[in-house]
Amino acid sequence: MPDRLLLDVARSADRIPEAVLRGFFVCAADIAWTFRMGGVRQLERNLTHVFASEMRQAHELIDNRKLRRRVRRCSRQGMRSYFAYFCEAMTGGARSEQQLRARIRGMGGGFDSIADNARQGTSSLIAMGHQGNWDYAGYWAQFEVAPVVTVAERLANAELLRTFVEIRERLGMRILLTGQHDLTDRLRNALQDSTVVVPLLADRDLSRHGIFVHAFDSTIRVARGPAALAYDTGNPLYVVNLYREKLSGQRKKQAGSPYGYVCDISGPVDVHKFREMPRQEALQAISQAWVDLWARGIAAHPQDWHMLQPLFLEDLDRSRLHDVPDGLRSRMDDKSFGQ
């Protein structure tokens, strides 16, 4: 997505009719999908893992032609959802409270629990992936759960980063940036000093600190932040899956949009049962526990998963991977790995 386009959209958000912007981004998504531009091919490789795993679990014979058709259909929806996110993210500051609150609702087995925690003064952590519109979810959470403290990726384009941060802060979120040497301490302090919810995008981390976990019959490396903070603070850890839904009736009118989002909250993960383990072993177990919940949501709504980068171990540049466990490195060296 060109930085200049996103900045222009943000500056014009209150002047261009939203329906026009939505139509433009849908067309751009379809062009990218048709010509497999940008990360479309990688998105399809990631979706192939999801669907192939689902077929194996259902004891279906994997028909490659059928699988490719299914992946291709889903990737078109995925690109539309991905482009919709950017359209909404850059214009969120121009929407009214009524519109934004009508565009997202909460549900799931963890919904009542996380709200009860906040009422009792307990902060909560959330592990989530690149799905749906997490900015809308953060806005919604401040009304239904607690004030939000989260982390944004430090972008190379300083102007675009400043715009993203300003919009999110206007929506009521407190934003910290990756790369700060005291980031973990600041998150830990936020959890302990007041009642907040800390959502962390965690489904991809290729740094030395990432944790390898099993997902969709393969291996991915996720951020250690959710597990580490839950282990160190004892705060409950939930999992959120976000996906789009069609709106109708009064809610559609209030939202000013044909689509909204569901914030499906699972958990909490029972972190306490892992706290007697050695720390690294516990972080591995906690990470696997939240990934298992997250993967179910991805399988149920793959069309809203915006993972356009290499994620599964078979697709990663092995020469750039660091701190790979010996057992996993042996698997990678096996000539049949990934086949």
NORURRA-V725230 format. One record per helix or strand of 3 or more residues. SS is the DSSP state (H for helix, E for strand). FROM is the first residue (numbers start at 1). TO is the last residue. If there is no record, write none. Layout:
ss->SS from->FROM to->TO
ss->SS from->FROM to->TO
This chain:
ss->H from->3 to->11
ss->H from->18 to->34
ss->H from->40 to->57
ss->H from->64 to->94
ss->H from->97 to->102
ss->E from->104 to->107
ss->H from->111 to->119
ss->E from->124 to->128
ss->H from->134 to->144
ss->E from->147 to->152
ss->H from->158 to->170
ss->E from->174 to->177
ss->H from->183 to->193
ss->E from->196 to->201
ss->E from->211 to->215
ss->E from->218 to->222
ss->H from->225 to->233
ss->E from->236 to->246
ss->H from->249 to->255
ss->E from->259 to->269
ss->H from->271 to->274
ss->H from->279 to->300
ss->H from->302 to->304
ss->H from->313 to->315
ss->H from->318 to->320
ss->H from->326 to->333
